[in-house]
Amino acid sequence: MLKYGIPVALSVLLVWFFYKNMDMDAIRQCLREDVNFWWFVPVVIVSVFSHIFRACRWRLQLRALGIEAPLSALVNSIFGTYFVNLLVPRLGEVWRSGYIASRERTSFSKVVGSMVGDRLSDTLTVLLLTVVTFFLAQGAFMKFLAQKGAAQSESMFTTWWFWALVAIGVAMVALIVWIFKTTSDNALIAKVRLMLTNLWEGLLSIAKMKGKWWFLLYTFLIWGCYFFQLYIASMAFSYTKDFGIVPILVLFVFSSLGMAVPTNGGVGAWQYAIMFGLAIYGVGELPLGDPYNPQASAFAWTVWLVQQALLVVLGIYAFVAMAIDRKRIKEGKTIVRTVSDAEGMTV
């Protein structure tokens, strides 16, 4: 109940929290007057390619473990993963590992192990993008904070919150080192140590495996597609089409961090993160008013709904394709068994 009930409850709470403050008439007017929906066609195409590149990257990791799964099956598993995650957060990764392990008749734990490097590379990418974005957009951040009376300096390096973040980072590194070095038999510490060890081994497996440069290229392509989905989507709205790369990068990083919140498909958290980023560049204000800025709300919910609709369509396609594939494999085994029996009778 805690693992799966809380995310659902959090999703419902956030949706209600947003919905009760929305001016739906103003949002509908914004959608009629300020949005060119044709821009979402390339958004959908780029999104599909991001899933294909993710499947290609996962194939490299599985090959390193001696698992030769066809790309079509891996692509379907990726499509299905995001569909399952819409229903139960974080369950999709376990489901796709089980599907591939069952299809290829291999160890489930080996397939799950390949997920460690996959998720670790995504986490490191988000952290790197966050750091780069804060440096590139520090002028906008400082201007926004100054307007709110939270900062008066022209550089973020002289603000208390910057050094607070540095202190937190140092403390986290020190904690990780202590967990590795300590000989404590505490069950919680042992569990965290095991998790960190698995993450480290997953990182080393990427560095040692064949095709690691392809792995880095696919990682770049995956996150490049994610970014350009949002960049192209911003072109659909009259009030964000002239934002440029850095503001969209800020929205992208905030939305990526918002997806870390355990809700179904990031609902609520993703929208708030996007609206926070939009407020920094003058679309809406923080704290979010009552009702919410219709332009920011229209942007956040429209982009999110298009993404979720695509995931539903791809998920349905994936499960139909997997059913056909399962039937084909079963029929193939039946033919092989029949031929084998016939040869045995002949002998």
Secondary structure, 3 states (H helix, E strand, C coil): CHHHHHHHHHHHHHHHHHHCCCCHHHHHHHHHHHECHHHHHHHHHHHHHHHHHHHHHHHHHHHHCCCCCCHHHHHHHHHHHHHHHHHCCCHHHHHHHHHHHHHCCCCHHHHHHHHHHHHHHHHHHHHHHHHHHHHHCHHHHHHHHHHCCCCCCCCHHHCHHHHHHHHHHHHHHHHHHHHHHCCCCCHHHHHHHHHHHHHHHHHHHHHHCCCHHHHHHHHHHHHHHHHHHHHHHHCCECCCCCCCHHHHHHHHHHHHHHCCCCCHHHCCHHHHHHHHHHHHCCCCCCCCCCCCCHHHHHHHHHHHHHHHHHHHHHHHHHHHHHHHHHHHHHHHHHHHHHHHHHHHHHC
